[in-house]
């Protein structure tokens, strides 16, 4: 298991694409002629029968009862372990059978492609092998056709065997490809993902196995029927049909077989899932999820690409990813994968096109007398014969013999045969003119012969000795010659591998370095919403693994490049190979999901031959995606896919290193030293216990040996300046995500036609307040649902609240005075199932409903509170009266609601400025409060938890806002979180939370290789953690960075921070003894004292100093804490620049006298006194301003109150005068009555 990734490696396919284009690979014409002659002489029908008889123990064996409950585990394992050998044999036999019966070719081809695509996987899944065994048993039935000589001969019923089963063969081919695609998807999933969805995957794989069993029985029956009707009855005696017909009714229990194939780890994980409520429950509980990952054996880095050993808060991301996997529809996944899988099959088909010819050549060669006659190239054949070699020879002896042979040929002046130059044996006698041409070509080989000597023996023998054993076999020689480009002589081909390949590697090494540099330059322009994903992509272990390959590889000697012929030849072959690889990558959309796909792209041969061009082409494509990220919002999974492609290449590298290690350990004690001499040292630094060492990272320090960049790279950098200009948007897998991912809500406008009147009352929109769980808390919000009748009593509908929209299907039951209904909602994000049960009161036209939630542990959790839904539109629900208000004053409540609702609708229709200002204020406040709440929920830093008042305000907004508006505001809040400056790898050593915004690094608590250090968030800057052998102190120099600090920048930033820290200490140390105090500060000019870049006040410790700006840029703590650092400055300082904090200046005790120390202490006390005085003065000034403002406000309010009282008194006086006037106008009798009434005893 590679420590750099935390994932077990799997082998890569070693098949080879012959290639076409500028350099079609050389083929043996003599071999083709021999194959053709053999084809004319051989009886194909007899050959198939002979092949069957020779391999009857494999083809005739019946493994189709592999799922039989009575079959023991040992027989099952034997069937699975022997699958590879038996599959190869069956493919050879079926290929020959296809010449006799061409109509089966489509099924044979599909089987051969699907099986050979993953045949050499190091760890094929046992369950997938079990399915392929059933597929193989199906294909064995076709060997029954060996009894039929003519597939088009008509039977007694007028049908040939081809007519009878050709349609079935087409269906079989289709099902085999679909099964291959499904297995391809399954094998790419991680162990944990496959386990939590084991039931779904196993059911689907079992369906494929059952389909193959049905096809097999159908073919057997069709063949039996055809033979029983008389076709070739002389070749086969019809046996009793009872046992065969009984087989048709057998149902093989594949699921029981899968249980037998479960590993101990799978069984342990399944028990754990069952004991804790299932997969959803374990994923949603962080403690269970962490234990689940530990039990699975998959490290955290397997999911996130993070570095192991640091505390990070990655579980929320992992939970989200696993929930997404859990909810993924595998049928949709199969459909998406089928497109890429068919492209893989096309490439595999090209690589298998010469299979029959190669096998025939092998058989014919074994019949020849001498070993040298089996070598295709005449020059090499002559050398082999002259040296008396047998099956193999030491690689060093082989190279030296090559040099001696061609040197003798050149010095003797002999005119070689045409076949000696072209490598193709010619039956014709060459003419004199052809001899002259060939002699000229031989003279042109003189430059190449200079490289075929002992000085270049190592790269030459590596090119021929493909397996690295130190011996060259006849097969390796023929493979080496067959890969030679057309029109290349053998000396040219050998010279290329002697020095040309190293020149090509050096060229791609320079291209990759420049490309990575361009990527980091483009990083500065990436949109904030994409920055986290791009940072994670660049910080993935695959990047420092690539850097190890580059740094480990020795560059070519510049003197070699002075050879014009060599450079011309190298560039031509390099261009051809790059075009071939690029075309293959384009076929799979530049997505390398497994090492098998890597092998399909490269073809046969050592991975070191293709690793640099492949990495270059991928990074060039990735740069285009990053440039798109400068203009458009991309899905975060886009960059995960990019990393997976790089990981597949590096896993192929790891497998190559493992195979070389096994070989080198037999002859060398020091494997690492041996790797230093192999392939120019490309694998040396990637062997052994490798780890990330930022101090050695060469991406930023590398310089072009020639001191200039190529025109291609200049073009790339120029394109980067215009960001996404000219980059097609269809290169991204998940599309452009510029719009918010919120489902548009829409109403059901028209009622259902023909519905019963007793059900139509429930149709339409309903809204009301209800409580739901969100983020671990219970919150109140508006719920809106729209219901429509599907078919009585079924209902369908949509609903939404601030957290999202949903669809539902349910049932309704009508009664005389009410109508009951229920519907179910699947919450994929939370992993819960909610059931709503409600009752419509026909009289009041209201719904009383209640939610029941399937709890995270699998139980039913019923909400304690019911809620009411009414016909009120949700945007007017904020104005609706409560039941208490309605009970107190019904008339006033209704009039208040009508007036407020009418005003709202009028303002909205008229686009009132006041209306939109209020909506803007609500949106701004909702996003602000929700973002702060999400930061706390997600465990990010820095945290500013909501106060009780602010939490009540957020609750109020959720209860007031229309659900569609609230969902949009919630999406804005999520987007704000996505735009935060994340630091992908680190958690705070003070609080353990994930660091966002500002990251604090201690440059004193830092390892020598810069791979580890104390990290703090801004909230914990004054804490003193003791972690991983570091003891942090507040007096240490710390650096604050606003963006992810990549290995590309870390050396420069740390060195600059240390230099700035020492320089600033020296500056303050020289100023302090000089006596710059409040008593003599006027004697020094302003230029001699550092000032804050923003407020331009004198800098006092502690302070911040920019480590990027060349001129001294100081920032006081007030300006830093007030976040004014985003403001432009005159010296070009940016808020993204790294800052180092200067907390205190400690003078060395030994170097200062007592008087100097006393003076320094006095100066410090003076500075402290001045600082305290200034702060008190500032505080007094602020308090005076506040009191003045308060006094003015009180005066204003008193004046207003006095004015209002005076106005009211004047109004009261007017009213009293009117009453007096009216009373005076009354008749005198009324006055008499009043006086008598006042004097009456009752009043007293």
Secondary structure in CASP SS format (residue, H / E / C, confidence):
PFRMAT SS
TARGET T0000
AUTHOR 0000-0000-0000
METHOD secondary structure of the structure
MODEL  1
X C 1.00
X E 1.00
X C 1.00
X C 1.00
X C 1.00
X C 1.00
X E 1.00
X C 1.00
X C 1.00
X C 1.00
X C 1.00
X C 1.00
X C 1.00
X C 1.00
X C 1.00
X C 1.00
X C 1.00
X C 1.00
X C 1.00
X C 1.00
X C 1.00
X C 1.00
X C 1.00
X C 1.00
X E 1.00
X C 1.00
X C 1.00
X C 1.00
X H 1.00
X H 1.00
X H 1.00
X H 1.00
X H 1.00
X H 1.00
X H 1.00
X H 1.00
X H 1.00
X H 1.00
X H 1.00
X H 1.00
X H 1.00
X C 1.00
X C 1.00
X H 1.00
X H 1.00
X H 1.00
X H 1.00
X H 1.00
X H 1.00
X H 1.00
X H 1.00
X H 1.00
X H 1.00
X H 1.00
X C 1.00
X H 1.00
X H 1.00
X H 1.00
X H 1.00
X C 1.00
X C 1.00
X C 1.00
X C 1.00
X H 1.00
X H 1.00
X H 1.00
X H 1.00
X C 1.00
X C 1.00
X C 1.00
X C 1.00
X C 1.00
X H 1.00
X H 1.00
X H 1.00
X H 1.00
X H 1.00
X H 1.00
X H 1.00
X H 1.00
X H 1.00
X C 1.00
X H 1.00
X H 1.00
X H 1.00
X H 1.00
X H 1.00
X H 1.00
X H 1.00
X H 1.00
X H 1.00
X H 1.00
X H 1.00
X H 1.00
X H 1.00
X H 1.00
X H 1.00
X H 1.00
X H 1.00
X H 1.00
X C 1.00
X H 1.00
X H 1.00
X H 1.00
X H 1.00
X H 1.00
X H 1.00
X H 1.00
X H 1.00
X H 1.00
X H 1.00
X H 1.00
X H 1.00
X H 1.00
X H 1.00
X H 1.00
X H 1.00
X C 1.00
X C 1.00
X C 1.00
X C 1.00
X C 1.00
X C 1.00
X C 1.00
X C 1.00
X H 1.00
X H 1.00
X H 1.00
X H 1.00
X H 1.00
X H 1.00
X H 1.00
X H 1.00
X H 1.00
X H 1.00
X H 1.00
X H 1.00
X H 1.00
X H 1.00
X H 1.00
X H 1.00
X H 1.00
X H 1.00
X H 1.00
X H 1.00
X H 1.00
X H 1.00
X C 1.00
X C 1.00
X C 1.00
X C 1.00
X C 1.00
X C 1.00
X C 1.00
X C 1.00
X C 1.00
X C 1.00
X C 1.00
X C 1.00
X C 1.00
X H 1.00
X H 1.00
X H 1.00
X H 1.00
X H 1.00
X H 1.00
X H 1.00
X H 1.00
X H 1.00
X H 1.00
X H 1.00
X H 1.00
X H 1.00
X H 1.00
X H 1.00
X H 1.00
X H 1.00
X H 1.00
X H 1.00
X H 1.00
X H 1.00
X H 1.00
X H 1.00
X H 1.00
X H 1.00
X H 1.00
X H 1.00
X H 1.00
X C 1.00
X C 1.00
X H 1.00
X H 1.00
X H 1.00
X H 1.00
X H 1.00
X H 1.00
X C 1.00
X H 1.00
X H 1.00
X H 1.00
X H 1.00
X H 1.00
X H 1.00
X H 1.00
X H 1.00
X H 1.00
X H 1.00
X H 1.00
X H 1.00
X H 1.00
X H 1.00
X H 1.00
X H 1.00
X H 1.00
X H 1.00
X H 1.00
X H 1.00
X H 1.00
X H 1.00
X H 1.00
X H 1.00
X H 1.00
X H 1.00
X H 1.00
X H 1.00
X H 1.00
X H 1.00
X H 1.00
X C 1.00
X C 1.00
X C 1.00
X C 1.00
X C 1.00
X C 1.00
X C 1.00
X C 1.00
X C 1.00
X C 1.00
X C 1.00
X C 1.00
X C 1.00
X H 1.00
X H 1.00
X H 1.00
X H 1.00
X H 1.00
X H 1.00
X H 1.00
X C 1.00
X C 1.00
X C 1.00
X C 1.00
X C 1.00
X H 1.00
X H 1.00
X H 1.00
X H 1.00
X H 1.00
X H 1.00
X H 1.00
X H 1.00
X C 1.00
X C 1.00
X H 1.00
X H 1.00
X H 1.00
X H 1.00
X H 1.00
X H 1.00
X H 1.00
X H 1.00
X H 1.00
X H 1.00
X H 1.00
X H 1.00
X C 1.00
X C 1.00
X C 1.00
X H 1.00
X H 1.00
X H 1.00
X H 1.00
X H 1.00
X H 1.00
X C 1.00
X H 1.00
X H 1.00
X H 1.00
X H 1.00
X H 1.00
X H 1.00
X H 1.00
X H 1.00
X H 1.00
X H 1.00
X H 1.00
X C 1.00
X C 1.00
X C 1.00
X H 1.00
X H 1.00
X H 1.00
X H 1.00
X H 1.00
X C 1.00
X C 1.00
X C 1.00
X C 1.00
X C 1.00
X C 1.00
X C 1.00
X C 1.00
X C 1.00
X C 1.00
X H 1.00
X H 1.00
X H 1.00
X H 1.00
X H 1.00
X H 1.00
X H 1.00
X H 1.00
X H 1.00
X H 1.00
X H 1.00
X H 1.00
X H 1.00
X C 1.00
X C 1.00
X H 1.00
X H 1.00
X H 1.00
X H 1.00
X H 1.00
X H 1.00
X H 1.00
X H 1.00
X H 1.00
X H 1.00
X H 1.00
X H 1.00
X H 1.00
X H 1.00
X H 1.00
X H 1.00
X H 1.00
X H 1.00
X H 1.00
X H 1.00
X H 1.00
X H 1.00
X C 1.00
X C 1.00
X C 1.00
X H 1.00
X H 1.00
X H 1.00
X H 1.00
X H 1.00
X H 1.00
X H 1.00
X H 1.00
X H 1.00
X H 1.00
X H 1.00
X H 1.00
X H 1.00
X C 1.00
X C 1.00
X C 1.00
X C 1.00
X H 1.00
X H 1.00
X H 1.00
X C 1.00
X C 1.00
X C 1.00
X H 1.00
X H 1.00
X H 1.00
X H 1.00
X H 1.00
X H 1.00
X H 1.00
X H 1.00
X H 1.00
X H 1.00
X C 1.00
X C 1.00
X C 1.00
X C 1.00
X E 1.00
X E 1.00
X E 1.00
X H 1.00
X H 1.00
X H 1.00
X H 1.00
X H 1.00
X H 1.00
X H 1.00
X H 1.00
X H 1.00
X H 1.00
X H 1.00
X H 1.00
X H 1.00
X H 1.00
X H 1.00
X H 1.00
X H 1.00
X H 1.00
X C 1.00
X C 1.00
X C 1.00
X C 1.00
X C 1.00
X H 1.00
X H 1.00
X H 1.00
X H 1.00
X H 1.00
X C 1.00
X C 1.00
X C 1.00
X C 1.00
X C 1.00
X C 1.00
X C 1.00
X C 1.00
X C 1.00
X H 1.00
X H 1.00
X H 1.00
X H 1.00
X H 1.00
X H 1.00
X H 1.00
X H 1.00
X H 1.00
X H 1.00
X H 1.00
X H 1.00
X H 1.00
X C 1.00
X H 1.00
X H 1.00
X H 1.00
X H 1.00
X C 1.00
X C 1.00
X C 1.00
X C 1.00
X H 1.00
X H 1.00
X H 1.00
X H 1.00
X H 1.00
X H 1.00
X H 1.00
X H 1.00
X H 1.00
X H 1.00
X H 1.00
X C 1.00
X C 1.00
X C 1.00
X C 1.00
X C 1.00
X C 1.00
X E 1.00
X E 1.00
X E 1.00
X H 1.00
X H 1.00
X H 1.00
X H 1.00
X H 1.00
X H 1.00
X H 1.00
X H 1.00
X H 1.00
X C 1.00
X C 1.00
X E 1.00
X C 1.00
X C 1.00
X C 1.00
X C 1.00
X H 1.00
X H 1.00
X H 1.00
X H 1.00
X H 1.00
X H 1.00
X H 1.00
X H 1.00
X H 1.00
X H 1.00
X H 1.00
X H 1.00
X H 1.00
X H 1.00
X H 1.00
X H 1.00
X H 1.00
X H 1.00
X H 1.00
X H 1.00
X H 1.00
X H 1.00
X H 1.00
X H 1.00
X H 1.00
X H 1.00
X H 1.00
X H 1.00
X H 1.00
X H 1.00
X H 1.00
X H 1.00
X H 1.00
X H 1.00
X C 1.00
X C 1.00
X C 1.00
X C 1.00
X H 1.00
X H 1.00
X H 1.00
X H 1.00
X H 1.00
X H 1.00
X H 1.00
X H 1.00
X H 1.00
X H 1.00
X H 1.00
X C 1.00
X C 1.00
X H 1.00
X H 1.00
X H 1.00
X H 1.00
X H 1.00
X H 1.00
X H 1.00
X H 1.00
X H 1.00
X H 1.00
X H 1.00
X H 1.00
X C 1.00
X C 1.00
X C 1.00
X C 1.00
X C 1.00
X H 1.00
X H 1.00
X H 1.00
X H 1.00
X H 1.00
X C 1.00
X H 1.00
X H 1.00
X H 1.00
X H 1.00
X H 1.00
X H 1.00
X H 1.00
X H 1.00
X H 1.00
X H 1.00
X H 1.00
X H 1.00
X H 1.00
X H 1.00
X H 1.00
X H 1.00
X H 1.00
X H 1.00
X H 1.00
X H 1.00
X H 1.00
X H 1.00
X H 1.00
X H 1.00
X C 1.00
X C 1.00
X C 1.00
X C 1.00
X C 1.00
X C 1.00
X C 1.00
X H 1.00
X H 1.00
X H 1.00
X H 1.00
X H 1.00
X H 1.00
X H 1.00
X H 1.00
X C 1.00
X C 1.00
X C 1.00
X C 1.00
X H 1.00
X H 1.00
X H 1.00
X C 1.00
X H 1.00
X H 1.00
X H 1.00
X H 1.00
X H 1.00
X H 1.00
X H 1.00
X H 1.00
X H 1.00
X H 1.00
X H 1.00
X H 1.00
X H 1.00
X H 1.00
X H 1.00
X H 1.00
X H 1.00
X H 1.00
X C 1.00
X C 1.00
X C 1.00
X C 1.00
X C 1.00
X E 1.00
X C 1.00
X C 1.00
X H 1.00
X H 1.00
X H 1.00
X H 1.00
X H 1.00
X H 1.00
X H 1.00
X H 1.00
X H 1.00
X H 1.00
X H 1.00
X H 1.00
X H 1.00
X H 1.00
X H 1.00
X H 1.00
X H 1.00
X H 1.00
X H 1.00
X H 1.00
X H 1.00
X H 1.00
X H 1.00
X H 1.00
X H 1.00
X H 1.00
X H 1.00
X H 1.00
X C 1.00
X C 1.00
X C 1.00
X C 1.00
X C 1.00
X C 1.00
X H 1.00
X H 1.00
X H 1.00
X H 1.00
X H 1.00
X H 1.00
X C 1.00
X C 1.00
X H 1.00
X H 1.00
X H 1.00
X C 1.00
X C 1.00
X H 1.00
X H 1.00
X H 1.00
X C 1.00
X C 1.00
X C 1.00
X C 1.00
X C 1.00
X C 1.00
X C 1.00
X H 1.00
X H 1.00
X H 1.00
X C 1.00
X C 1.00
X C 1.00
X C 1.00
X C 1.00
X C 1.00
X C 1.00
X C 1.00
X C 1.00
X C 1.00
X C 1.00
X C 1.00
X C 1.00
X C 1.00
X H 1.00
X H 1.00
X H 1.00
X H 1.00
X H 1.00
X H 1.00
X H 1.00
X H 1.00
X H 1.00
X H 1.00
X H 1.00
X C 1.00
X C 1.00
X C 1.00
X C 1.00
X C 1.00
X C 1.00
X C 1.00
X H 1.00
X H 1.00
X H 1.00
X C 1.00
X C 1.00
X C 1.00
X C 1.00
X E 1.00
X C 1.00
X C 1.00
X C 1.00
X C 1.00
X C 1.00
X C 1.00
X C 1.00
X C 1.00
X C 1.00
X C 1.00
X C 1.00
X C 1.00
X C 1.00
X C 1.00
X C 1.00
X C 1.00
X C 1.00
X C 1.00
X C 1.00
X C 1.00
X H 1.00
X H 1.00
X H 1.00
X H 1.00
X C 1.00
X C 1.00
X C 1.00
X E 1.00
X E 1.00
X E 1.00
X E 1.00
X E 1.00
X E 1.00
X E 1.00
X E 1.00
X E 1.00
X E 1.00
X E 1.00
X C 1.00
X C 1.00
X E 1.00
X E 1.00
X E 1.00
X E 1.00
X E 1.00
X E 1.00
X E 1.00
X E 1.00
X E 1.00
X E 1.00
X E 1.00
X E 1.00
X E 1.00
X E 1.00
X E 1.00
X C 1.00
X C 1.00
X E 1.00
X E 1.00
X E 1.00
X E 1.00
X E 1.00
X E 1.00
X E 1.00
X E 1.00
X C 1.00
X C 1.00
X E 1.00
X E 1.00
X E 1.00
X E 1.00
X E 1.00
X E 1.00
X E 1.00
X E 1.00
X E 1.00
X E 1.00
X E 1.00
X C 1.00
X C 1.00
X C 1.00
X E 1.00
X E 1.00
X E 1.00
X E 1.00
X E 1.00
X E 1.00
X E 1.00
X E 1.00
X E 1.00
X E 1.00
X C 1.00
X C 1.00
X C 1.00
X C 1.00
X E 1.00
X E 1.00
X E 1.00
X E 1.00
X E 1.00
X E 1.00
X E 1.00
X E 1.00
X E 1.00
X E 1.00
X C 1.00
X C 1.00
X C 1.00
X C 1.00
X E 1.00
X E 1.00
X E 1.00
X E 1.00
X E 1.00
X E 1.00
X E 1.00
X E 1.00
X E 1.00
X C 1.00
X C 1.00
X C 1.00
X C 1.00
X C 1.00
X E 1.00
X E 1.00
X E 1.00
X C 1.00
X C 1.00
X C 1.00
X C 1.00
X E 1.00
X E 1.00
X E 1.00
X E 1.00
X C 1.00
X C 1.00
X C 1.00
X H 1.00
X H 1.00
X H 1.00
X H 1.00
X H 1.00
X H 1.00
X C 1.00
X C 1.00
X C 1.00
X H 1.00
X H 1.00
X H 1.00
X H 1.00
X H 1.00
X H 1.00
X C 1.00
X H 1.00
X H 1.00
X H 1.00
X H 1.00
X H 1.00
X H 1.00
X H 1.00
X H 1.00
X H 1.00
X H 1.00
X H 1.00
X H 1.00
X H 1.00
X H 1.00
X H 1.00
X H 1.00
X H 1.00
X H 1.00
X H 1.00
X H 1.00
X H 1.00
X C 1.00
X C 1.00
X H 1.00
X H 1.00
X H 1.00
X H 1.00
X H 1.00
X H 1.00
X H 1.00
X H 1.00
X H 1.00
X H 1.00
X H 1.00
X H 1.00
X H 1.00
X H 1.00
X H 1.00
X H 1.00
X H 1.00
X H 1.00
X H 1.00
X H 1.00
X H 1.00
X H 1.00
X H 1.00
X H 1.00
X H 1.00
X C 1.00
X C 1.00
X E 1.00
X E 1.00
X C 1.00
X C 1.00
X C 1.00
X C 1.00
X C 1.00
X C 1.00
X H 1.00
X H 1.00
X H 1.00
X H 1.00
X H 1.00
X H 1.00
X H 1.00
X H 1.00
X H 1.00
X H 1.00
X H 1.00
X H 1.00
X H 1.00
X C 1.00
X C 1.00
X H 1.00
X H 1.00
X H 1.00
X H 1.00
X H 1.00
X H 1.00
X H 1.00
X H 1.00
X H 1.00
X H 1.00
X H 1.00
X H 1.00
X H 1.00
X H 1.00
X H 1.00
X H 1.00
X H 1.00
X C 1.00
X C 1.00
X E 1.00
X E 1.00
X E 1.00
X E 1.00
X E 1.00
X E 1.00
X C 1.00
X C 1.00
X C 1.00
X C 1.00
X C 1.00
X C 1.00
X E 1.00
X E 1.00
X E 1.00
X C 1.00
X C 1.00
X E 1.00
X E 1.00
X E 1.00
X E 1.00
X E 1.00
X E 1.00
X E 1.00
X E 1.00
X C 1.00
X C 1.00
X C 1.00
X C 1.00
X C 1.00
X C 1.00
X E 1.00
X E 1.00
X E 1.00
X E 1.00
X E 1.00
X H 1.00
X H 1.00
X H 1.00
X C 1.00
X C 1.00
X C 1.00
X C 1.00
X C 1.00
X E 1.00
X E 1.00
X C 1.00
X C 1.00
X E 1.00
X E 1.00
X C 1.00
X C 1.00
X C 1.00
X C 1.00
X C 1.00
X C 1.00
X E 1.00
X E 1.00
X E 1.00
X E 1.00
X C 1.00
X C 1.00
X C 1.00
X C 1.00
X C 1.00
X H 1.00
X H 1.00
X H 1.00
X H 1.00
X H 1.00
X H 1.00
X H 1.00
X H 1.00
X H 1.00
X H 1.00
X H 1.00
X H 1.00
X H 1.00
X H 1.00
X H 1.00
X H 1.00
X H 1.00
X H 1.00
X H 1.00
X H 1.00
X H 1.00
X H 1.00
X H 1.00
X H 1.00
X H 1.00
X H 1.00
X H 1.00
X C 1.00
X C 1.00
X C 1.00
X C 1.00
X C 1.00
X C 1.00
X C 1.00
X H 1.00
X H 1.00
X H 1.00
X C 1.00
X C 1.00
X H 1.00
X H 1.00
X H 1.00
X C 1.00
X C 1.00
X E 1.00
X E 1.00
X C 1.00
X C 1.00
X C 1.00
X C 1.00
X C 1.00
X E 1.00
X C 1.00
X C 1.00
X C 1.00
X C 1.00
X E 1.00
X E 1.00
X E 1.00
X E 1.00
X C 1.00
X C 1.00
X C 1.00
X C 1.00
X C 1.00
X C 1.00
X C 1.00
X E 1.00
X E 1.00
X E 1.00
X H 1.00
X H 1.00
X H 1.00
X H 1.00
X H 1.00
X C 1.00
X C 1.00
X H 1.00
X H 1.00
X H 1.00
X C 1.00
X C 1.00
X C 1.00
X C 1.00
X C 1.00
X C 1.00
X C 1.00
X C 1.00
X C 1.00
X C 1.00
X C 1.00
X C 1.00
X E 1.00
X E 1.00
X E 1.00
X E 1.00
X C 1.00
X C 1.00
X C 1.00
X C 1.00
X C 1.00
X C 1.00
X C 1.00
X C 1.00
X C 1.00
X C 1.00
X C 1.00
X H 1.00
X H 1.00
X H 1.00
X H 1.00
X H 1.00
X H 1.00
X H 1.00
X H 1.00
X H 1.00
X H 1.00
X H 1.00
X H 1.00
X H 1.00
X H 1.00
X H 1.00
X H 1.00
X H 1.00
X H 1.00
X H 1.00
X H 1.00
X H 1.00
X H 1.00
X H 1.00
X H 1.00
X H 1.00
X H 1.00
X H 1.00
X H 1.00
X H 1.00
X H 1.00
X H 1.00
X H 1.00
X H 1.00
X H 1.00
X H 1.00
X H 1.00
X H 1.00
X H 1.00
X H 1.00
X H 1.00
X H 1.00
X H 1.00
X H 1.00
X H 1.00
X H 1.00
X H 1.00
X H 1.00
X H 1.00
X H 1.00
X H 1.00
X H 1.00
X H 1.00
X H 1.00
X H 1.00
X H 1.00
X H 1.00
X H 1.00
X H 1.00
X H 1.00
X H 1.00
X H 1.00
X H 1.00
X H 1.00
X H 1.00
X H 1.00
X H 1.00
X H 1.00
X H 1.00
X H 1.00
X H 1.00
X H 1.00
X C 1.00
X C 1.00
X C 1.00
X H 1.00
X H 1.00
X H 1.00
X H 1.00
X H 1.00
X H 1.00
X H 1.00
X H 1.00
X H 1.00
X H 1.00
X H 1.00
X H 1.00
X C 1.00
X C 1.00
X C 1.00
X C 1.00
X C 1.00
END
